Amino acid sequence: MNALKRIVDIINSNINSALDKAEDPEKMIDLSIRETEEAIIKMKADLRDKISERNRAEEYLKNMEDKVSSWQKRASLAVQRNLEDLAREALIEKRSAEEKKEIAKENVAALNDLIKVTKENIEEASEKLKEMKATSSTLKARAKLAKDRMEVNKRFNSYSNQSYAKRLEELKAKIERWETEAQLSQNDIKREKETVSFEDLERESEIEKELEELKRNVNNVKEN
């Protein structure tokens, strides 16, 4: 579990560092995945080393078991031939081999426990890595959205309320000026349409006279 805890610490440390230093969270997500992969590779290397050490310990344990059996046989053989000194020596060697055998047995058991825990850590870390990779796109999208929101808030906060109100007033005054200019322009066009020149009046008078003359001629024709 210690190895897995180190992985979690790596991820948390990177994310906190990104927030503190205003770094790119998307890059930090990729970095966290890469460092998690490297941590798993290291755990697998440690596992191979522990397995090799366990195998050597088992070989040593087997050697001690053989020695215990061998010294036991020698002690029995010496007793059968009334060689007590040799029997005593064999028993002493047997006792020494038994003590070494017990130490080797405990070492093998301890290494087996470490191997089991390491395998569990690798399996759990691998599952976490799969989950990280599967959700990295979503995490990146969320990180980008959060970063964009922070940028907007930063820009908004860069203006004081007084400055913001002043800009609104300036914009309002400009819009009102445009509206006034548009109204004046429209009135000018209207006045141009309503203006009548003397030439227009004379032309209309002549047309009226010509029309009256035409009507009189038509009436005279009808009377005759």
MORA-V680981 format. One record per residue. N is the residue number from 0. RES is the residue in one letter. OMEGA is omega in degrees with one decimal (* if undefined). Layout:
N:RES:OMEGA
N:RES:OMEGA
//
This chain:
0:M:179.9
1:N:179.6
2:A:179.3
3:L:178.3
4:K:178.3
5:R:178.7
6:I:178.8
7:V:178.9
8:D:177.9
9:I:-178.1
10:I:-179.4
11:N:-179.9
12:S:-179.5
13:N:-179.4
14:I:178.8
15:N:177.9
16:S:179.1
17:A:179.7
18:L:-177.3
19:D:-175.7
20:K:-179.2
21:A:177.8
22:E:-177.2
23:D:-179.3
24:P:-179.3
25:E:178.0
26:K:-179.7
27:M:176.1
28:I:177.3
29:D:179.3
30:L:179.4
31:S:178.0
32:I:-178.9
33:R:-179.5
34:E:175.8
35:T:176.7
36:E:179.4
37:E:178.4
38:A:178.5
39:I:177.5
40:I:179.2
41:K:178.7
42:M:178.3
43:K:176.9
44:A:176.6
45:D:179.7
46:L:178.8
47:R:179.0
48:D:-179.1
49:K:178.8
50:I:178.0
51:S:178.9
52:E:177.8
53:R:179.6
54:N:177.4
55:R:179.1
56:A:178.1
57:E:178.5
58:E:177.9
59:Y:177.6
60:L:178.4
61:K:178.2
62:N:179.1
63:M:177.5
64:E:178.2
65:D:179.6
66:K:177.3
67:V:179.6
68:S:-178.2
69:S:179.7
70:W:175.9
71:Q:178.8
72:K:179.7
73:R:178.5
74:A:178.6
75:S:-180.0
76:L:179.6
77:A:178.5
78:V:179.6
79:Q:-178.0
80:R:177.3
81:N:176.9
82:L:-173.2
83:E:-179.6
84:D:178.4
85:L:178.5
86:A:179.5
87:R:179.1
88:E:179.7
89:A:179.5
90:L:176.8
91:I:178.5
92:E:178.1
93:K:-179.3
94:R:178.2
95:S:179.4
96:A:178.2
97:E:178.9
98:E:177.6
99:K:178.6
100:K:-179.6
101:E:177.4
102:I:179.7
103:A:179.2
104:K:178.1
105:E:179.0
106:N:178.3
107:V:179.7
108:A:-179.7
109:A:179.2
110:L:176.7
111:N:177.7
112:D:179.2
113:L:178.9
114:I:179.1
115:K:-179.5
116:V:-179.7
117:T:177.7
118:K:178.4
119:E:178.2
120:N:179.1
121:I:-179.8
122:E:-178.9
123:E:179.3
124:A:178.5
125:S:176.9
126:E:177.4
127:K:179.2
128:L:177.1
129:K:179.8
130:E:178.5
131:M:-179.6
132:K:-178.6
133:A:-176.3
134:T:-176.0
135:S:179.8
136:S:178.7
137:T:179.7
138:L:179.3
139:K:178.6
140:A:178.3
141:R:179.3
142:A:179.2
143:K:179.0
144:L:179.3
145:A:179.4
146:K:178.2
147:D:178.9
148:R:177.4
149:M:179.3
150:E:177.7
151:V:179.5
152:N:179.9
153:K:-179.8
154:R:-179.5
155:F:-178.1
156:N:179.9
157:S:176.9
158:Y:175.9
159:S:178.6
160:N:-179.7
161:Q:179.2
162:S:-180.0
163:Y:179.2
164:A:179.5
165:K:179.0
166:R:177.4
167:L:179.5
168:E:178.5
169:E:178.7
170:L:178.9
171:K:179.4
172:A:179.6
173:K:178.5
174:I:178.5
175:E:178.1
176:R:177.0
177:W:179.9
178:E:179.3
179:T:179.2
180:E:178.6
181:A:179.6
182:Q:178.5
183:L:179.2
184:S:178.9
185:Q:178.9
186:N:178.4
187:D:179.1
188:I:-179.4
189:K:179.5
190:R:178.4
191:E:179.9
192:K:-176.6
193:E:-177.9
194:T:178.9
195:V:-178.9
196:S:176.4
197:F:178.0
198:E:178.1
199:D:179.5
200:L:179.0
201:E:-179.8
202:R:179.2
203:E:179.7
204:S:178.6
205:E:179.5
206:I:179.4
207:E:178.3
208:K:-179.8
209:E:179.0
210:L:179.3
211:E:179.6
212:E:179.1
213:L:-179.7
214:K:178.3
215:R:-179.8
216:N:179.7
217:V:-179.8
218:N:178.9
219:N:179.2
220:V:179.9
221:K:-178.4
222:E:-179.9
223:N:*
//
